[in-house]
Amino acid sequence: MIDWLRFVVPAFLVWAFVTLRMAGGQHRANSPARRAIMLALFSLAISMTVLTPAPYAALAELTGVPNVARLVGHSLMLVVAWAIHIFVLSLNRPNDLAWPSTHRYTAGMVLTFVGMAVTFLLADLPVDDVRFAGRYSGQPWVLEYWLVFLCYMLPAFWSLVGNGWRLGGLAANPLVRLGMRLIALGSLAAFVYHVHKALVFASDEYHLPYPEEDLTALDKYLTPASALLALAGVMMPVLGQRLRLPELFEWLHRYRTYHTLRPLWLALYRANPHIALEPPASRLSELLMPGDIELRLYRRVIEIRDGRLALQPFVDDKVAEAARERAQRDGATGQALEVATEAAVLAAALRASERPTPAPGPHHPPAEVPGGGDLDSDMAFLSEVARAYRRA
């Protein structure tokens, strides 16, 4: 039952998504990236269907060629890899989507198919068996067939791993960012699976030491996991909106910021307890019962700013200048330079405020207190200051 589910469920889900998107007109999208994704998913859906037990046996009976479904399914995976190449190219160099820039991918796909067909015909595969690797691993020409297949598949998967992760980090939309990261992880799972199978075939043919029996889970679960991760990544921008994930991400971001600011806020509170409307709760209480995080975070930022103003008599310009010079020597620029300077100034002022006699103020008006221009940018700045202060 488990084996049947791992064959059928991913294929069913991919088909369901492809059908819904095609009904919505996504196959006519003007974006080359979207068209490439739709082609990849459509080819993946057919490939996964062909490699399920019933269609697998039906193709052999229809053509009279045992295991021909294996060649058909893998040929469709070449189309998936071709679409991946086009997808990555459309994201990195959208103006280069012309025949001169794509012909090498098409020519490579055709040559790979020819090599796969030749090695498939040379291999002795008399019994049709959906568990192809278990029956024919170690047989002549099976390893060669797989290596030819990998020559085209692995570069596509690896390209999508690197570019998906990188582009996900650059995306402003959190749903797109998560979706690209899921696609990258799915591609990584596919990459690992294909390398694993190559090592299995090589070890069986040449009797190499490879712990095949200890890695049976890779055979069973990496392929469906790869498909499900990629599908989840593609669905994320649409499904995430319906599940209201942006609101959840925003809440988690503010929750994390609230706790990031705690060490700095606590240090300022201990120096000047009057800045806080309420005394500090325990860390566990704040973790488990954050309450209205929007209001609490707003108050925390305001109280940190009040604490910073209360420390003004203890701020030493010489400390600020020395901290800035030290940060510049370490290569800090822009906001990173302001963060390092502010953290050092606060640490020195807090130490000075603990002395019995207050330290003398600066001999000239202090520089403007750095920070953001609005609440969100100020929260981001203070979060970095809190991290630098904690490290110091």
C-alpha positions, 0 to 999 in steps of 0.5 A: 500500500505504501509503495502504491501511494508513493507512486500514485499520490505525487503524480495525482497532485501534479496532475491536479495542479497542472489541470487547474493552472491550464484551466486558468489559462496559465499555459498561454502566459506571456512570461517565458518562465511561467511557460517553462514551469508549466511545460516542466510540470506537464512533462513531469506529470506524464513521466510519473504517470507512465512510471506507475505500475498499471501504465508501465505494464500497459505500454509494454503490452501495447508496444511489445517492448518490455520496460519501454515505459522506462525509456518514455518516462526518462525521455519526458524527464529530459523535457523537464530538464530542458524546461528547467534550463529555459526557466533559469535562463529566463530569470537570469538573462530574459533578453537572451531567450533566442535560438542561439542561446537555447539551441545547445539545450535542445541539441543536448536533449536530442543527443541524450535521447539518442544515447539513451535509446541506443543503450536501452536497445543494447541492454538485455531487459526481457522481463517488464518490471516497474522495479527496474533497478532492483531487477536489472542493476548490474546488467550490461548497459544499464549503468551506461544508460543511466550515465547518459541520462545523467549527463543532461539531468544533473546540470539542470538540477544543479543549476536550479538548486543554485539559482533557485536558492540565490533568487529566492534570497533576492525576492522581496515577496516572502511567498516567492522567496519560500517557493523558490527555496522549496523548488531548490530543495526539490531539485537537490533531492532529485540530484541526490537521488540520481547520483545515488542510483548511479552509484548503485548501478556502478557498485552492482556492476563492478562490485564496489563497496556502496551501502546500498541496503542501508540507503533503501529509503533514498530509493523509496522517498527521494523521488516523490519528495522531490516532486512534492517539494517542487510542486509546493514551491510552484504552488506557494505564491497562490496557495500561500495567499489563500492560507494567509501566509503573508500575515503569518510571516509578518507576525513571526517577523515581529515576534522575532524582532521583539525578542531580539530587542529584549537584551538591549531593552533590558540593559537600558531598563536596568539603567533607567527603570522609568522608561518602561510602562511595565516591569520586565516579564520573564523570558519564558512568559514573553515566549509563550504569551506574547499578547498583542505583539504589534503593540508590545513591539511598538512600546519596546522600540519607543522605550529603547529610544527613551533609554537612549536619550536618558543615557545622553549625559554618559555618551562620549564622542571619543568612544564614538569616534574610536568605535567608528574608526575600528569598524571602518578598519574591519571593513564596515560601511553604510548601516553596518558602520552605524550599527557597530558604532551605536552598539559600542557607544551604548555599551560604553554609556551603560558602563559609565552610568553604573559609576557612582559619579556620572561621567562628564558629558561631551564638550560639544553637542553630540552627533544625531542619534542614528536610526531608521526613518520610520517604525519598520526601518527603526526596528530593523536598525535597532535589531542589528544594534541589539545583536551587535550589543549582545555580541559585544 
